[in-house]
Amino acid sequence: MSPLNLASPLTPRRLKRLPLALLLAGSASWTHGYAAETQTPSPAPADKPVVNSSQLETVTVTTRRREESSQDVPTPMSVVSGQNLETQRVYRIQDLQQLVPSVNVAYMHARQSSVSIRGLGNNPASDGLEGSVGLYIDNVYLGRPGMAVFDLMDIEQLEVLRGPQGTLFGKNTTAGVINISTRAPTFTPERSIETSVGEGGYFQTKGTISGPLNDQLAGRFSAYRTRSDGDIKNEYDGHDLNGGSRDGFRAQLLFKPNDDFNLRWIGDYNEEDSSAGTRVLYNTGPTINGVNLYQARANAAGATLVNGAHRKVNLDNDQHVTVHQGGTSVEANWTLPSDFTLTSISAYRFWNFTPRNDDGLNVPASYNAGVSVEDKQYSQEFRLASPKGEFFDYVVGAYYFGSDLDNKSFAYYGPQADIWNGTPRGALANVTSIGNGHIKTDSFALFAQGTWHLTERLDFTAGVRGTYEEKSAWVTRDAPLGG
């Protein structure tokens, strides 16, 4: 697999200039009004209070970059509360499709993962392209889908927005947005701890503490640890695979000197040490003229194949994945004269992924192969929102996103490589092949969206976006060693 996947090939140090992109969007929304039939209830006993079971709780969303009722927003969306996520035991982004049918998450491990909405997504292992579905955590865009592959903890709300959202969000997204908000520090003391135990060695512990540090400053700290044994048995050494451990924490500070200004700092770190992505053999392919090529080469190399239908493998080398990621962000909100709101969000994140992949055999055809990635991203967003309740309200913003990504493709072949791959003797046996790639991204955008409230039941919304993006990349492949 090529270590970099771009829309068109780039020569070393060649600059790919993307033309200015202009996005126009318009929509009209019609709000229906219903008259509730009024009935006089029968008198209730004095010891039993009257309960109105038909009253629904108002769901507040930030879909249009301001707090408002979900009933007032024409955007097609699904909203899942943090309490619902905990009740349904949904702790990872790849499990979200259990609650939101239009969302699909293709997942093997952190690098080979992608999110699609309404069937629209892109190549999960493309290090040169961002995802079609934008992933945001606390208003910070995540440049790689794998940056969201950790345990979701202390979540306030999760919003799934369908369709293009480039006129309201900093990074342009063509298929939709998954917008995740975590619980902010509180000036009322809170603390919780939760432990879950399940089959297969599953064990998870989560804890949160929050409260005031003084009259103007509050803090919050959350941490988790999850582990499982795995559900695939390795016949070679008797170990379980496809399990492992995940750990992480999030620390926050909220500075609120008055009602017109608040500043929220967030720092988080997550790591994974697992054997995720272990594949089993279900079928060796067709038999042609009495010969099954896969089985024949395995026999020639001296390998013993096992039936994957029983979730078993026979691997003589490591199947392993390590992920280290984290970052920090600062969000400041000012309430200006005439109730305008100015928001600034500054963020930095890193993501390091290192795999070890066996060849699927119990003989040394390949010791290890894969692609490791180190990614650093920076972003800055400024946003101005007009007061609510006017005939015309709007949101305007400016956004910058930068990324420096390095990847390394590697293959370490063993003495049986030529037999297994059908190459001439000495071509691959004991060969080491290394390739390095680098890609730098700079993306700039201006965006705006406004709504005219024509009547109490009719709104007209229009948006505009301009994007300028540069990607520069190089790829080098060293001469193989050996062979």
Secondary structure, DSSP 8 states (H G I E B T S, - for coil): --S---SS---TTEEEEEEEEEEEEEEEEE---------------TTS----TT-----EE-TTSS-EEGGG--S-EEEEEHHHHHHTT--SGGGGGGT-TTEEEEESSSSSEEEEETTB---TT-TTS--SEEEEETTEEESSGGGG-S---SEEEEEEEES--TTTSSS--SSEEEEEEE----SS-EEEEEEEE-STT-EEEEEEEEEESSSSEEEEEEEEEEEE--SEEETTT--EES-EEEEEEEEEEEEEEETTEEEEEEEEEEEEEE-TT----------BTTB-HHHHHHHHHT-----GGGSEE--SS--EEEEEEEEEEEEEEEE-GGG-EEEEEEEEEEEEEEEE---SSSSSSEEEEEEEEEEEEEEEEEEEE--TTSSEEEEEEEEEEEEEEEEEEEEEE-TTHHHHHT--TTSSTT-EEEEEEEEEEEEEEEEEEEEEE-SSSEEEEEEEEEEEEEEEEEEEE---B--
